[in-house]
Amino acid sequence: MAKNQGSAGRFGVRFGNTLRKKVNDIEKTSRGKHACPFCAKEGKVRREAYGIWKCSSCGKTFIGKAYTPY
């Protein structure tokens, strides 16, 4: 297994290189650090479900895009 596959490395050689790259980019975006639009703290927003985001600092739950909170 190559070292540069990121989170999509769990698929091994299946599904093709292009799809694995797309999955890797989507997961980097959705699991990355985001600022809360209410308290403006960086890195406190986590994805709860499809389009639902929650700030662990102020406790606000809000809607956003599927893979980014904005």
TORKOL-4160 file (C-alpha; in steps of 0.2 Angstrom, whole numbers, padded with zeros to 4 digits, m for minus):
70
<pt num="1" X="0000" Y="0000" Z="0000"/>
<pt num="2" X="0007" Y="0017" Z="m0005"/>
<pt num="3" X="0010" Y="0030" Z="0009"/>
<pt num="4" X="0001" Y="0044" Z="0001"/>
<pt num="5" X="m0017" Y="0037" Z="0000"/>
<pt num="6" X="m0023" Y="0046" Z="0015"/>
<pt num="7" X="m0040" Y="0040" Z="0022"/>
<pt num="8" X="m0045" Y="0032" Z="0006"/>
<pt num="9" X="m0031" Y="0019" Z="0008"/>
<pt num="10" X="m0043" Y="0008" Z="0017"/>
<pt num="11" X="m0050" Y="0004" Z="0000"/>
<pt num="12" X="m0034" Y="m0004" Z="m0006"/>
<pt num="13" X="m0033" Y="m0006" Z="m0025"/>
<pt num="14" X="m0052" Y="m0006" Z="m0027"/>
<pt num="15" X="m0063" Y="0007" Z="m0035"/>
<pt num="16" X="m0050" Y="0015" Z="m0046"/>
<pt num="17" X="m0037" Y="0029" Z="m0042"/>
<pt num="18" X="m0049" Y="0044" Z="m0047"/>
<pt num="19" X="m0063" Y="0039" Z="m0035"/>
<pt num="20" X="m0051" Y="0036" Z="m0021"/>
<pt num="21" X="m0044" Y="0053" Z="m0023"/>
<pt num="22" X="m0061" Y="0061" Z="m0023"/>
<pt num="23" X="m0065" Y="0052" Z="m0007"/>
<pt num="24" X="m0049" Y="0057" Z="0001"/>
<pt num="25" X="m0053" Y="0076" Z="m0004"/>
<pt num="26" X="m0070" Y="0075" Z="0003"/>
<pt num="27" X="m0065" Y="0067" Z="0019"/>
<pt num="28" X="m0051" Y="0080" Z="0022"/>
<pt num="29" X="m0064" Y="0094" Z="0019"/>
<pt num="30" X="m0077" Y="0087" Z="0031"/>
<pt num="31" X="m0065" Y="0081" Z="0045"/>
<pt num="32" X="m0055" Y="0097" Z="0044"/>
<pt num="33" X="m0055" Y="0112" Z="0056"/>
<pt num="34" X="m0069" Y="0124" Z="0054"/>
<pt num="35" X="m0073" Y="0140" Z="0063"/>
<pt num="36" X="m0090" Y="0142" Z="0072"/>
<pt num="37" X="m0101" Y="0156" Z="0064"/>
<pt num="38" X="m0108" Y="0160" Z="0082"/>
<pt num="39" X="m0093" Y="0160" Z="0093"/>
<pt num="40" X="m0079" Y="0161" Z="0080"/>
<pt num="41" X="m0068" Y="0148" Z="0088"/>
<pt num="42" X="m0057" Y="0139" Z="0076"/>
<pt num="43" X="m0057" Y="0120" Z="0076"/>
<pt num="44" X="m0072" Y="0117" Z="0087"/>
<pt num="45" X="m0085" Y="0113" Z="0074"/>
<pt num="46" X="m0089" Y="0094" Z="0070"/>
<pt num="47" X="m0100" Y="0086" Z="0057"/>
<pt num="48" X="m0115" Y="0077" Z="0066"/>
<pt num="49" X="m0124" Y="0071" Z="0051"/>
<pt num="50" X="m0127" Y="0075" Z="0033"/>
<pt num="51" X="m0128" Y="0094" Z="0033"/>
<pt num="52" X="m0129" Y="0096" Z="0052"/>
<pt num="53" X="m0114" Y="0103" Z="0061"/>
<pt num="54" X="m0111" Y="0106" Z="0080"/>
<pt num="55" X="m0099" Y="0118" Z="0089"/>
<pt num="56" X="m0092" Y="0109" Z="0105"/>
<pt num="57" X="m0087" Y="0126" Z="0112"/>
<pt num="58" X="m0104" Y="0135" Z="0112"/>
<pt num="59" X="m0115" Y="0120" Z="0110"/>
<pt num="60" X="m0125" Y="0127" Z="0095"/>
<pt num="61" X="m0131" Y="0116" Z="0081"/>
<pt num="62" X="m0133" Y="0123" Z="0064"/>
<pt num="63" X="m0136" Y="0117" Z="0046"/>
<pt num="64" X="m0123" Y="0119" Z="0032"/>
<pt num="65" X="m0118" Y="0110" Z="0017"/>
<pt num="66" X="m0114" Y="0092" Z="0016"/>
<pt num="67" X="m0096" Y="0093" Z="0018"/>
<pt num="68" X="m0093" Y="0110" Z="0024"/>
<pt num="69" X="m0102" Y="0120" Z="0037"/>
<pt num="70" X="m0105" Y="0136" Z="0025"/>
